Amino acid sequence: MPPAEVDPEFVAQLKASVDACPAKALPQFRALYDALAAVGDPGTRTQLALSAAQASHGIGAAQVADAIADRLRILAGEKTAFESAVKDETSTSVAGTQAQVEKTRAEITKKIEEIKALETRAAELEKQAQEARAAIDANTARFAASYAVVEAELAAERARLMPFLTPATPS
């Protein structure tokens, strides 16, 4: 199976979910960080943004890191919810169709005069099960790729903050 493409719709949905987090430290930090775009060095830019966040909003690196951690928890919750939905969909789409295939095959042995019609029906149901599985697998792969993009963005922001966190602060 070729690597999945990032799905812009999944990325947008995942970002909307994490952006709904009530912890305001990260958006405030991001706004200040973005405002300092003229500062070329990311470390200096981060330090300046943190200093400005502390002065203007009373938030420091620990609060920004906590806000990132909150968003990562929300993101993980989205992944769990998606995996549960995939499991349910698989159960109804694939398993249900597969059960119909087995029932149809049993009828074939009982009704010899209908073998040709029943064989055609069984083949159609198998195709539906394969198509449903392929669609679910493709959707799952796009979600995983999209999830990785959002997770990597948050991890990069957290990594950028790490030098500014005190050793006693949990990351």
C-alpha positions in Angstrom: 0.0 0.0 0.0 1.5 3.4 -1.0 2.1 5.9 1.8 -1.0 7.9 2.5 -1.3 11.5 1.6 -2.0 14.1 4.2 -5.7 15.0 4.1 -6.2 18.7 4.4 -9.7 18.2 5.8 -8.4 15.9 8.6 -5.6 18.4 9.4 -8.2 21.2 9.6 -10.5 19.2 11.8 -7.6 18.1 14.1 -6.3 21.7 14.3 -9.8 23.0 15.1 -10.1 20.4 17.9 -6.8 21.4 19.5 -7.4 25.1 18.9 -10.6 24.7 20.9 -8.5 24.1 24.0 -9.3 26.8 26.6 -5.7 27.2 27.7 -4.7 30.5 26.1 -1.0 30.5 26.8 -0.1 28.8 23.4 -2.1 31.2 21.1 -0.8 34.2 23.1 2.8 32.8 22.7 2.2 32.0 19.0 1.0 35.5 18.3 4.0 37.0 19.9 6.3 34.5 18.2 4.8 35.3 14.9 5.0 39.0 15.5 8.8 38.6 16.0 9.2 37.1 12.5 12.0 39.5 11.7 14.2 37.8 14.3 16.1 35.1 12.3 17.4 32.9 15.1 14.5 30.6 16.4 16.0 30.4 19.9 16.3 34.2 20.3 12.8 34.6 18.8 11.4 32.1 21.2 13.1 33.8 24.2 11.9 37.2 23.1 8.3 35.9 22.6 8.4 34.2 26.1 9.7 37.4 27.7 6.9 39.4 25.9 4.3 36.8 27.0 5.5 37.0 30.6 5.4 40.8 30.5 2.1 41.2 28.7 0.1 38.2 29.8 2.0 36.8 32.9 2.7 33.5 31.2 6.0 31.7 30.9 7.5 28.7 29.2 5.9 26.3 31.7 2.4 27.6 30.9 3.0 27.4 27.2 4.4 23.9 27.6 1.3 23.0 29.7 -0.9 24.4 26.9 0.9 22.2 24.3 0.5 19.2 26.6 -3.3 19.9 26.9 -3.5 20.1 23.1 -1.6 16.9 22.7 -4.1 15.2 25.1 -6.9 16.6 23.0 -5.2 15.3 19.8 -4.7 11.9 21.3 -8.4 11.9 22.3 -9.3 12.6 18.7 -7.2 9.7 17.6 -8.9 7.4 20.1 -12.3 8.6 18.9 -11.3 8.1 15.2 -10.0 4.6 15.9 -13.2 3.7 17.8 -15.3 4.9 14.8 -13.1 2.9 12.4 -13.7 -0.2 14.6 -17.4 0.4 14.6 -17.5 1.0 10.9 -15.4 -2.0 10.2 -17.7 -4.1 12.4 -20.8 -2.9 10.5 -19.5 -2.5 7.0 -17.0 -5.4 6.6 -18.1 -7.9 9.2 -21.8 -7.5 8.3 -21.1 -7.9 4.7 -18.8 -10.9 5.3 -21.6 -12.6 7.3 -23.9 -12.1 4.3 -21.2 -13.8 2.1 -21.2 -16.8 4.4 -25.0 -17.1 4.5 -25.1 -16.8 0.7 -22.5 -19.6 0.4 -24.6 -21.9 2.7 -27.6 -21.3 0.5 -25.6 -22.3 -2.6 -25.1 -25.8 -1.2 -28.9 -26.1 -0.4 -30.2 -24.8 -3.6 -28.3 -26.3 -6.5 -30.8 -25.0 -9.1 -29.9 -21.4 -7.9 -26.1 -21.9 -7.9 -25.3 -19.5 -10.7 -27.4 -16.6 -9.3 -26.1 -17.2 -5.7 -22.4 -17.4 -6.9 -22.9 -14.0 -8.6 -24.4 -12.5 -5.4 -21.5 -13.9 -3.2 -18.9 -12.4 -5.5 -20.7 -9.0 -5.3 -20.7 -9.1 -1.5 -17.0 -10.0 -1.4 -16.3 -7.1 -3.7 -18.3 -4.8 -1.4 -16.4 -6.1 1.7 -13.0 -5.5 -0.1 -14.1 -2.0 -1.2 -15.3 -1.1 2.2 -12.0 -2.3 3.8 -10.0 -0.5 1.2 -11.9 2.7 1.8 -11.5 2.4 5.6 -7.8 1.6 5.3 -7.2 4.6 3.0 -9.2 6.9 5.4 -7.2 5.5 8.4 -3.9 6.1 6.6 -4.9 9.7 5.6 -5.9 10.3 9.2 -2.6 8.9 10.5 -0.6 11.0 8.1 -2.6 14.1 9.1 -2.3 13.3 12.8 1.5 13.0 12.3 1.6 16.5 10.7 -0.2 18.1 13.6 1.7 16.1 16.2 5.0 17.0 14.6 4.0 20.7 14.6 3.2 20.6 18.3 6.4 18.5 19.1 8.5 21.1 17.2 6.9 23.9 19.3 7.5 22.0 22.5 11.1 21.2 21.4 11.7 24.9 20.8 10.5 25.7 24.3 12.5 23.0 26.0 15.7 25.1 26.5 13.6 27.7 28.3 11.9 25.4 30.8 13.3 25.0 34.3 14.4 21.5 35.2 11.6 21.2 37.9 8.9 22.0 35.3 7.2 18.9 33.8 7.2 18.9 30.0 
